[in-house]
Each structure stands twice: as structure tokens, then as C-alpha cells.
């Protein structure tokens, strides 16, 4: 996959500092010295954007020679080049050398191909990032995510899929580097396989390092025996990065996942269901391994168009319950198309539920990007005309700023004696001064000029949810509002409103909170806000909410109102 040749230099210290702190958080075992080696201040560090064959945007951090880290959906992963320098960065699982070829071709790592050493497997949880090594060499050759915990692997008799592989030695990402081969690193002594004659060295000598391409067919067959379960076509960066499905195939995939999700995943009690949740949780969990739902590659181009076509066929009904946020309000489960849909092979209802669990990691909530925008009103027109803007033009704050700077400069309004002040001419006077000030004020400071201008423009905001088209809404975005109410007999409850505006499903938030704080959480219509709901939970739960919204959901503090009402208990800052 050719990168979008979008190379930027990470020259600025703050970018490196931010990257370094993210790496430190993701890989706590790295020492300060190792962090400084990995992301040095002096040397060049570049960022390139590439797309995997399933259309995911991947950010790759390169040092002078090699990709060192890559980031998918805000999660950082090390490349094999980094793991060769820090082989113990991730828990490692060994496989037989011939398996690497399958992994590099895009397969996931199946458990029959994992070698259990005498000292036992590393203890990992489902979702843990792991390295894959080849028997006899500690240098990792692949990076993957465990699809079950070590206990579950052993309980399954080491059968089934063990790791979703993201990147390998020999794949396209590796090709961005100097294409070097893994170093030969001696295994830790305890992990030698038993059954060696005494006196034979624990690991093959470097020159004996097995090269896959030299394996005779016979060896390859033994490997195929080991991985009896045919490795599925995978989701890795590997296969081909530039691979893309024609629109008809993507349409068919959307159809299949749509009916599958309605038939197996959605219950009447789930309605109304946010369309974004339906796509992100329910439909994605019905997507066959190795395929990826991407509405932009379909003929519909927007998920709302796809749902409209389903609504025309009377399969379901979609309504905009709050401004700019659509929900499914009704489904006709007796519709012949739903009844006739056959669940694809490999999805029993039980395994489907399991699958959706392991998929949860991938549908982590991403806070939307929110940008304040400003509309030009009739009163402000004269100030914006010169820059070619009309009434109703929509600008960002930096564009507004540029308009003002250009206006002041082209009309020579900078005060000669003090460059920090701007002379107020007739137009600035009309646009920015109140009646009472018009005789008083002859000069304004630059920042006051800008702040007065922004205050007098019409507020709008643009919201972009990950993977969706930006939506522009009028007014300022209402913050998530948290309040404490007193109920009978002095009981307190915490009430949370406006979650929908941020793409959060109130029912999910209520369920998560209920589990976290072990108190009952309910949903009720929000008074005064048409078609919105509020979450109510017993007790003053602001500490938990703050942790959840700020840390887990990564929402900026400025979009949350009411955090100061936390109980005064050795109050956390």
C-alpha cells in the first residue's frame, strides 16, 4: 500500500514529549534511558500515514531508517524493528519457524502452532499485546493481540485462534524499513525445549538460523500438520495494504452484517438504538474475519443512506431523536428478508456472543472531535466583506483571526505609537462596540478585538465521530451535564444529561456505571429536552463519573459540567 506520501517531521519537542509520554504509558517496562534511545531528541523522526487493505488509517513513526511504532485507532504498537532492540518489551509466545510465512501472508496465529515451553506460557489476559517468536530465537517476528487469556488457551486444549496478528517480519510495514532480518538472541535458559542430548547447545548457532525459504516441502508439511485448523484469511496489515473491494462486494457485506445483526444481536428492549452503536457494536461483531465494514467503499457512501434504503423496504424505522443523532426506533422482525436470512457458517449464537466480546476491544469509544465555528451575521458583514465572505459564511476561529488581521492591515489601523493597539474606525465601531462605548473607546488591544469579534458572531460547532462525516450544528455544544438531586429521606442521586450529543449511548453508560459503583442506574426521558434521555444513579457518583469520562472516554474537561460537585472527601483534584 503506497503511503499517502504524507510525511511530516516530528521536529518539535512537544510532539516528541507527547509521543514519549504515550509510549511510556503504553509500555511501562521501558526505562527513561530506553525511552530516550527509542525517541531521541536530536535525530530525525518522521510520521507517515498509510492505509491497511481494510481501509484503516495507520500512523507510522519512523526513525532515520526504520518504522519504530505504529498507531491504529489511538493505540500504539511496537514494530518488529523496535522489538529486536527490546525483545522483552511484550510477553512472548513461540511458534515453529515455518508458521511465520502464514503469518506474513495475513493469517492469525492458531493455538496448535504455539509451543508450550517447560516453564509454562506467559500469563496474559484477553486483549493483551504480545510478541511472537520463532523456536530457538528470542527475537520477535510478529506483534498480535491475545484473543483469550492464558487460562482460556490451556482450558481450550490449545485449540482455536490464539492471537490476532497485526504486523510481522516480511510484511508491508517491515518493508518501509531497511528490511533487515531478526537478530539471533539466545532464549532464556529455562525455556530450552526438553529432549536435547546433554551437551548440545540450547539454541541453534546463528548460521544455522532457519530461513523459511530454505525449508524443504517436507518440513512445510509438518508445519501444516501442526496448524491443522486452516488459518483464516486475516485482518493484518500484512496481506496487501492496497487491497480494496469493489462497491458491490462491500454492499453485499453491509447487507449480510445488517440482517445478521438484526436477527441475532438486537432485541426489542435495545430500542431506540443509536445508529452509530448499531454499526459499531452489532454489525461489526457480525463481520466475518478478514473483512472490514467500510461505508465509504460501498455504493451508499454514508451509513444513513444505507439505513434509508432499508427503511424504504419497511425493515426498520430510523428517527432523529436528538439533533444530528439518528436512532433505530422500530424493527419489523417478521419481515420476510429477516426471516429468510441464514446466519453464515461459523457463527453459532453462542460463539457470536463470544465474538462480540473479543471484538469489544476494537470498538473502544472515541471522543468526537469538536471544533467551534462562527457564522457571519448581518451586523458583522461589513468587517468580513473585504475578505470575500457573505452573510452566513462559516469560519473557524483562526480564519476569523486572519480576516481581522487582514482588515486591520489593509485599512492601516495599527496604532503607530503602540503596535499592540488598533484604531477603531467607523466599521469596527459599528460591529464591535456597544452604543454606550462608541464615544468612549478609540483604540482596542488585538486580543480584545478578536474576543469581541468572536462573541458577536453566530456560534456553531462541528462534530466529527471517528469514521463518520463531520456534522455542523447551530449554537455551542451543550456540555455533558452532571447534577446532584436530593430525593426523599435525604438520599442523593446523580443525574447525567446530554450524553447523546457526544455519541455515548446512555444505556451503555448506565450499565457500565452500575457495575462500577454497584448502585442502581436507570434511564428516563430528560425533562425539557425532546427525545433525549438522562441517566440517574443512586448516590453522589461524581468521582467515578469523572474518572470514566475524562480517563476512559478521554473527553476534554471543558465539555463536562458539574464535576466540582464531587463529595468533599479529602477532595481529589
Protein Blocks (a to p, Z undefined) as FASTA:
>chain_A
ZZehiacddfbfklmmmmmmmmmmmmmmbcfklmmmmmcfklccdddddddfkopacddd
ddfkbcfbdceehiacddfklmmmmmmlpccddddfklmmmmmnopacdfklpccdfkop
adddehiacddddehiabdfbdcddfbdfklmmmnoogajfbdcfbdehiaklmmmnopa
cddddddfklpcehiaehiafbdcfklpccfklpcfklmmmmmmmmmpacdddfbfklpf
kbccdfklmmmmmmmmmmmmmmmmpcfklpccdfklmmmmmmmmmpcghiacdfklmmno
paklmmmmmmmnomaccddfbghiacdfbdcfkbmklmmpccdehiafklmmmmmmmmmm
mmcccdddddddddddfklmmmmmmnopaehiacdfklmmmmmmmmmmmnopacfklmkb
ccddfklmmmmpcfklmmmpmbdcfklmmmmmmmmpccddddddehiacdddedjddddd
ddddddehhiacdddehklmnopafklmmmmmmmmnopacdddddehiahiacdddedjf
klmmmmmmmmmnopafklpghjlmpccehiaZZ
